[in-house]
Amino acid sequence: MVATSTSHQPIADYLGEEADRLLAHSPKVPKSSLHLPGPDWVDRIFAQSDRNPQVLRSLQQLYGHGRLANTGYLSILPVDQGIEHSGAASFAPNPMYFDPQNIVELAIAGGCNAVATTLGVLGMVSRKYAHKIPFIVKLNHNENLSYPSNYDQIMFGSVEQAWNLGAVAVGATIYFGSPESGRQIQEVRKAFERAHELGMATILW
């Protein structure tokens, strides 16, 4: 049995019988092998990659904004399900968020690094907010308006449209393992390649 220190005692109390096993655990990967977040995250991690200087600038805009600015961490407000589930599924309890402006205002009030949502939402407010908080455009979506339901991520916007409205990044989803994943991988690869050419960061989720 491994004795727990007094500084860990409150945690040990919560863990109960599992305390010794969990608190005395020795990970197989040493801490020195981990790339931990920090203020130099973009320089230390991305600057060594093939990202061009404009993409690095976009990444720094993401990591350098909001209450977590320059910590290496990101806090992104994601509101990208409006097409997939309909706006009512997301906002019926709080109808004020049917207004795209209120979505962006919520991200700003929360001190987020960025707001990630659909092309339509960001397009409605781009001239007012693109210079106030980084935009991330979700390019593809599933849609539940068809019957029977068909689970597939399809493109609802282009990289050029995202760039024109002032986005610093684009995002996309791939349903890995699905019958459509091969097509989705090719579509997202092409979109991300184009985004990098235009200087935007890319996020896969």
Stockholm file with secondary structure:
# STOCKHOLM 1.0

chainA/1-205         MVATSTSHQPIADYLGEEADRLLAHSPKVPKSSLHLPGPDWVDRIFAQSDRNPQVLRSLQQLYGHGRLANTGYLSILPVDQGIEHSGAASFAPNPMYFDPQNIVELAIAGGCNAVATTLGVLGMVSRKYAHKIPFIVKLNHNENLSYPSNYDQIMFGSVEQAWNLGAVAVGATIYFGSPESGRQIQEVRKAFERAHELGMATILW
#=GR chainA/1-205 SS CCCCCGGGHHHHHHHGGGHHHHHTCCCSSCGGGSCCCCTTHIIIIITTSSCCHHHHHHHHHHHTSSTTTTTTCCCEEEECCHHHHCHHHHHTTSGGGGSHHHHHHHHHHTTCSEEEEEHHHHHHHHHHHTTTSCEEEECEEEECSSSSCEEEEEECSCHHHHHHTTCSEEEECCCTTSTTHHHHHHHHHHHHHHHHHTTCEEEEC
#=GC SS_cons         CCCCCGGGHHHHHHHGGGHHHHHTCCCSSCGGGSCCCCTTHIIIIITTSSCCHHHHHHHHHHHTSSTTTTTTCCCEEEECCHHHHCHHHHHTTSGGGGSHHHHHHHHHHTTCSEEEEEHHHHHHHHHHHTTTSCEEEECEEEECSSSSCEEEEEECSCHHHHHHTTCSEEEECCCTTSTTHHHHHHHHHHHHHHHHHTTCEEEEC
//
